[in-house]
Amino acid sequence: MSQAERRSHPFVDWLRSANEYCFGYGSPTTLGVIRIGVGFLALVNWLMIGVDWDSWFSERGFIPNWLGSLWFGVRTPYPYFLSTWLPQGLPRLNLLSGITDPRINMAFYAVVTISALFTCIGLGTRYAAFVLAIGTVTLHDRNGAILHGGDTVLRMLVIYIAVSPSGQACSLDRLIDLWKERISRSPVLISIWGQRLIAYNTALIYFTTLWLKWDGDKWRFPKMNATYYPGRLAEFYRFPLPDFMRSGWMARVTTIGTLITEFCLGTLVFFPPARKYVLIGGVLMHSYIEYSMNIPLFSFLMIVSYLSFYQGEEVTGWAQRMGMRLRKWHVRVSLPQGMRLQPRALAFFDAMDPFKMVTYLPGEGPNWTAEKFDGQPIGVSKAIGSRCIGGWVFLWLPGMSRRLLEKGLEAIPTEAQRAEKSEPKPAGQFARKGR
């Protein structure tokens, strides 16, 4: 087989496309949105745990340090031929191991909680995500008695966010860099292997869950009533359901539906024509779980991970289409007469407005003005702060939006200034500058 034929071989083409799919470059928008969702849910998770901190993570609670260490002290033996040279069990990361001082524990908890907030808004993302990942693993290993499936998913996601360039989009870091002109306004391309890891791990969760369920006789024909039992466990009870949802025939419907949905989420979700319908099925399934069962944040985390199946360009395109549907909420901001926004300011405000709901126009008066889509006047700060979803973090601070707008202004050059700027300089000037 010649080199040309080898290059065009179907298997070689498939390997090349698979490599490009897993390790190619693309938009970081999807990772940025996932980072926001994971950071927010991690923040909510630690705030909820903080209410009962003493009960679960202090020496006065149910699980003192020595008991928490014993929880993970059970070693899983290897086969005999491996046990002679492999350690008995895997080492665990627990920075609080042996620490019983409540001041140190509370300080550690505070740092992890703040890092979740910074990860969500994308401020110091690289360091905040790393601290959040290490802190989450430590607190989970400190008390494994209270962990559930949602905690496992959270731990997986924060680790993937920490090792990915998730701060390259939808972050305060990017806005600050644009304002200070540290980065180009042009779209950023990153290696999207971190996003693919989230997608494959999400699919693997469903596939392995389905695999394990198939060993249970209540999941298989003729019984197929496995979903009848979790709803009757007191520890899972949350909100009341209609009586027909607890009937035998409905248990069979939900059991079969769960198996089909999980199979599709583990396989067909990678097939673009079926992806949307598969994910809608997953959202419906987790919405029912979230309403009926007390598994904190589990369903929300799984739904956030669904974004990993979409390219960043698809997410950006969806935001622009959604902005067009919200035309009646658009606003027009008029600049002072004879002024325009600097390139850095244009890039800054454009990055804050993914739905493109604010238009900046030359003004005819000495002051800033703003009006709604129907011509009704509106305050400039309110117009920008309420429409730019990326600016909600700080644009509602008193005077912040007006201060940014004023600093981003520059005078429109006259015709003479443009001509002088475009006129070529004598070669001697360049020579003197070079010396």
C-alpha positions in Angstrom: 0.0 0.0 0.0 1.4 3.4 -1.0 1.8 6.3 1.3 -1.0 8.2 -0.4 -3.4 5.2 -0.1 -2.4 4.8 3.5 -3.3 8.4 4.2 -6.7 8.0 2.6 -7.5 4.7 4.3 -11.0 4.9 6.0 -9.5 3.7 9.3 -6.8 6.2 9.2 -9.3 8.9 8.4 -11.4 7.8 11.3 -8.5 8.0 13.7 -7.6 11.4 12.4 -11.1 12.7 12.9 -11.4 11.1 16.3 -8.1 12.7 17.3 -9.3 16.1 16.1 -12.6 15.7 17.9 -11.0 14.8 21.3 -7.8 17.0 21.1 -8.6 19.7 18.5 -9.1 23.4 19.1 -12.4 25.2 19.5 -14.2 28.0 21.3 -13.9 28.1 25.1 -17.5 29.4 25.5 -19.0 26.0 26.5 -16.3 25.5 29.2 -16.9 29.0 30.5 -20.6 28.5 30.9 -20.0 25.1 32.6 -17.6 26.8 34.9 -20.2 29.3 35.9 -22.8 26.6 36.6 -20.4 24.3 38.5 -18.9 27.2 40.5 -22.4 28.4 41.5 -23.6 25.0 42.5 -20.3 24.4 44.5 -20.9 27.7 46.3 -24.5 26.7 47.1 -23.3 23.2 48.3 -20.8 24.6 50.7 -23.1 27.2 52.0 -25.7 24.5 52.8 -23.1 22.4 54.5 -21.9 25.4 56.5 -25.3 25.6 58.2 -24.5 22.2 59.9 -20.7 22.5 59.9 -20.3 21.6 63.5 -22.4 18.5 63.1 -20.4 17.0 60.2 -16.8 18.5 60.4 -16.0 19.3 63.9 -14.8 17.3 66.9 -18.1 18.1 68.6 -20.1 16.6 65.8 -21.1 13.1 64.7 -17.8 12.5 62.7 -14.7 13.6 64.6 -11.4 13.5 62.8 -10.4 10.0 63.9 -13.7 8.5 62.8 -13.5 10.3 59.5 -10.1 8.7 58.9 -11.5 5.3 59.7 -14.2 5.7 57.1 -11.7 5.6 54.3 -9.4 3.3 56.2 -10.8 0.1 54.6 -8.3 -1.2 52.0 -9.4 -3.0 48.9 -7.0 -6.0 48.4 -5.4 -6.6 45.1 -5.0 -10.1 43.6 -2.1 -12.0 45.1 0.2 -11.5 42.1 -0.2 -7.7 42.4 -0.2 -7.3 46.1 3.5 -8.1 46.4 4.5 -4.8 44.7 1.4 -2.5 44.7 0.3 -0.6 47.9 -2.9 -1.9 49.5 -5.3 0.8 48.5 -5.0 4.2 46.8 -3.7 7.3 48.7 -6.3 10.0 49.4 -5.9 13.7 49.5 -7.0 15.1 52.8 -5.3 18.3 53.9 -7.3 18.2 57.2 -6.1 14.8 58.2 -5.2 14.9 61.9 -6.2 18.5 62.3 -8.7 19.0 65.1 -8.4 22.8 65.7 -11.8 24.3 64.8 -10.2 27.6 63.8 -8.1 25.9 61.1 -11.0 23.8 59.9 -13.3 26.9 59.6 -10.6 28.9 57.9 -10.1 26.1 55.3 -13.9 25.9 54.8 -14.1 29.7 54.2 -11.2 29.6 51.7 -13.0 26.8 49.7 -16.3 28.6 49.8 -14.7 31.9 48.5 -12.9 30.0 45.8 -16.2 28.6 44.6 -17.5 32.2 44.3 -14.4 33.3 42.4 -14.6 30.2 40.1 -18.2 31.1 39.3 -17.5 34.7 38.4 -14.1 33.8 36.8 -11.9 36.0 38.9 -8.4 34.5 39.2 -9.9 31.5 37.6 -6.8 29.3 37.3 -6.0 29.6 41.0 -9.5 29.7 42.3 -10.5 26.5 40.4 -7.4 24.7 41.7 -8.2 25.7 45.3 -11.8 24.6 44.8 -10.8 21.2 43.5 -8.3 20.5 46.2 -10.6 21.8 48.9 -13.6 19.8 47.6 -11.6 16.5 47.5 -10.2 17.3 51.0 -13.6 17.9 52.6 -15.1 14.9 50.9 -12.3 12.7 52.2 -12.6 14.3 55.7 -16.2 13.0 56.0 -17.2 10.3 53.5 -20.3 9.3 55.6 -22.5 12.1 54.1 -21.5 11.8 50.5 -24.0 10.9 47.8 -24.1 10.8 44.0 -24.3 14.5 43.7 -21.1 15.0 45.7 -19.3 12.5 43.4 -20.4 14.4 40.3 -19.4 17.8 41.9 -15.9 16.4 42.7 -15.5 15.2 39.1 -16.6 18.5 37.6 -14.5 20.8 39.8 -11.4 18.7 39.0 -12.0 18.9 35.2 -12.7 22.7 35.5 -9.4 23.1 37.4 -7.3 21.4 34.7 -9.0 23.1 31.8 -8.6 26.7 30.5 -12.1 27.5 31.7 -11.4 31.1 32.4 -10.8 32.0 28.7 -14.5 32.9 28.2 -17.4 34.2 30.3 -15.1 35.4 33.0 -14.1 38.6 34.8 -10.5 37.6 33.9 -11.3 38.0 30.2 -13.1 41.3 30.7 -10.2 42.7 32.7 -7.7 41.6 30.1 -9.8 43.1 27.3 -10.0 46.4 29.2 -6.3 46.5 29.9 -5.6 45.4 26.3 -3.6 42.3 27.4 -5.4 40.1 24.9 -6.7 40.4 21.4 -10.4 41.0 20.7 -10.4 38.2 18.2 -12.1 34.9 19.2 -9.9 32.6 21.4 -9.2 29.0 20.5 -8.3 26.4 23.1 -7.7 22.7 23.2 -11.1 21.3 24.1 -10.0 18.0 25.6 -11.2 19.1 29.0 -14.7 19.6 27.6 -14.6 16.2 26.0 -13.6 14.6 29.3 -16.7 16.1 30.9 -18.8 14.8 28.1 -17.4 11.3 28.1 -17.6 11.0 31.9 -21.2 12.2 31.8 -22.0 9.5 29.3 -20.1 6.9 31.3 -22.1 7.7 34.4 -25.3 6.8 32.6 -23.9 3.8 30.8 -22.4 2.2 33.9 -25.6 3.0 35.9 -27.6 1.2 33.3 -25.1 -1.7 33.3 -25.4 -2.1 37.1 -29.2 -1.8 37.1 -29.5 -4.6 34.6 -28.3 -7.0 37.3 -31.4 -6.2 39.4 -34.4 -8.4 38.8 -36.8 -5.5 39.5 -35.3 -3.6 36.5 -35.8 -6.5 34.1 -38.9 -8.2 32.7 -41.3 -9.3 34.0 -41.2 -7.2 37.2 -39.8 -3.9 35.9 -41.0 -1.9 38.9 -37.7 -0.7 40.5 -38.7 3.0 40.6 -41.6 2.0 42.9 -39.3 1.6 45.9 -37.1 4.7 46.2 -40.1 7.0 46.4 -41.1 5.1 49.6 -37.8 5.5 51.4 -38.2 8.2 54.1 -34.6 9.5 53.5 -35.5 10.4 49.9 -38.9 11.9 50.5 -39.2 15.6 49.4 -42.4 16.9 47.8 -45.8 15.2 47.6 -46.7 13.4 44.3 -50.2 12.6 42.9 -51.4 9.2 43.8 -51.3 7.9 40.3 -47.5 8.5 40.2 -47.1 5.9 43.0 -49.3 3.3 41.3 -47.9 0.0 40.0 -48.5 0.7 36.3 -46.7 4.1 36.6 -43.8 2.4 38.3 -43.4 0.3 35.2 -43.6 3.3 32.9 -41.0 5.2 34.9 -38.7 2.1 35.1 -38.8 1.5 31.4 -38.4 5.3 30.7 -35.4 5.5 33.0 -33.7 2.6 31.3 -34.3 4.0 27.8 -33.2 7.5 28.8 -30.0 6.3 30.4 -29.2 4.1 27.5 -29.6 7.1 25.1 -27.6 9.4 27.4 -24.8 6.9 27.3 -24.7 6.3 23.6 -27.0 8.3 21.2 -26.1 11.6 22.8 -23.0 11.7 20.7 -25.1 11.5 17.5 -25.9 15.1 16.6 -29.4 14.6 15.1 -30.6 12.8 18.2 -28.7 14.9 20.8 -31.3 17.5 21.5 -34.1 15.0 22.1 -31.9 12.8 24.2 -30.9 15.7 26.4 -34.5 16.9 26.7 -35.3 13.4 28.0 -32.5 13.7 30.5 -33.7 17.1 31.7 -37.2 15.7 32.2 -35.9 12.7 34.1 -33.8 14.8 36.4 -36.6 17.4 36.9 -38.7 14.6 38.3 -35.9 13.3 40.5 -35.2 16.9 41.8 -38.8 17.4 42.7 -39.6 14.0 44.2 -36.3 13.0 45.8 -34.0 14.7 48.3 -30.6 14.4 46.6 -29.2 17.9 46.9 -27.9 19.5 43.7 -27.5 16.1 41.9 -29.9 16.8 39.1 -28.7 20.4 38.6 -25.1 19.2 38.3 -26.0 16.6 35.7 -28.0 19.1 33.7 -25.0 21.5 33.7 -22.8 18.7 32.4 -25.1 18.3 29.4 -23.6 21.5 28.0 -20.4 19.6 27.3 -22.0 17.9 24.3 -22.3 21.3 22.5 -19.5 23.2 20.7 -18.7 26.7 21.9 -19.8 28.1 18.6 -23.2 26.4 19.0 -23.6 28.0 22.5 -22.7 31.4 21.0 -25.1 31.0 18.1 -27.9 30.1 20.5 -27.2 33.2 22.6 -27.4 35.4 19.5 -30.6 33.8 18.3 -32.1 34.2 21.8 -31.1 37.9 21.7 -33.0 38.3 18.4 -36.1 36.8 20.0 -35.8 39.3 22.8 -35.8 42.3 20.5 -38.4 44.3 22.5 -36.0 44.3 25.4 -33.1 45.8 23.4 -31.8 49.3 24.3 -29.9 51.9 22.4 -27.2 54.0 24.2 -26.3 57.3 22.6 -22.8 58.6 23.3 -21.9 62.3 23.9 -21.6 64.3 20.6 -18.2 64.1 19.0 -17.2 61.0 21.0 -16.8 57.3 20.4 -15.9 54.2 22.3 -12.2 53.1 22.3 -11.5 49.7 20.7 -10.8 48.2 24.2 -14.1 49.6 25.5 -16.0 48.2 22.5 -14.4 44.8 23.1 -15.2 45.0 26.8 -18.9 45.8 26.5 -19.3 43.4 23.6 -17.9 40.6 25.7 -20.3 41.5 28.5 -23.3 41.2 26.2 -23.6 37.7 24.7 -27.3 38.3 23.7 -26.3 41.6 21.9 -29.1 43.6 23.5 -27.3 46.9 23.8 -26.4 49.1 20.8 -24.0 52.0 21.1 -24.7 54.9 18.7 -23.2 58.4 18.1 -25.2 61.0 20.1 -26.3 64.5 19.2 -26.2 66.0 22.7 -23.5 66.6 25.4 -24.7 63.8 27.7 -25.2 60.1 27.7 -28.8 59.0 26.9 -30.5 55.6 26.5 -33.8 54.5 25.2 -35.7 51.2 25.0 -36.7 49.5 21.7 -40.0 51.3 21.7 -38.3 54.7 22.2 -39.0 55.1 25.9 -36.1 56.7 27.8 -34.2 54.7 30.4 -31.3 55.4 32.7 -27.9 54.6 31.1 -26.6 52.6 34.0 -29.9 50.7 34.3 -30.0 50.0 30.6 -26.5 48.5 30.5 -26.6 46.8 33.9 -30.0 45.1 33.2 -29.2 43.9 29.6 -25.5 42.9 29.8 -25.7 39.5 31.5 -22.0 39.4 31.8 -22.0 42.7 33.7 -24.5 41.8 36.4 -21.6 41.0 38.8 -20.3 44.6 39.0 -22.3 47.0 36.8 -24.9 47.4 39.6 -22.2 48.9 41.8 -23.0 52.6 42.2 -21.4 54.6 39.4 -19.4 51.7 38.0 -21.0 51.6 34.6 -20.9 55.3 34.1 -17.2 55.4 35.2 -16.3 52.6 32.7 -18.2 54.4 29.9 -16.4 57.7 30.6 -13.0 56.1 30.7 -13.7 54.2 27.5 -14.5 57.4 25.5 -12.3 59.1 23.0 -12.8 62.0 20.6 -13.7 61.3 17.0 -10.7 62.5 14.9 -11.3 65.2 12.4 -10.5 64.8 8.7 -7.2 66.7 9.1 -6.2 64.4 12.0 -7.0 61.3 9.9 -5.0 62.6 7.0 -2.0 63.4 9.2 -2.2 60.0 10.8 -2.3 58.2 7.4 0.5 60.3 5.8 3.7 58.2 5.6 6.6 59.3 7.7 10.0 60.1 6.1 12.5 57.2 6.1 14.9 59.3 8.1 12.6 59.3 11.1 12.5 55.5 11.1 16.3 55.3 10.9 16.7 57.6 13.8 14.2 55.7 15.8 16.0 52.4 15.0 19.3 53.8 16.3 
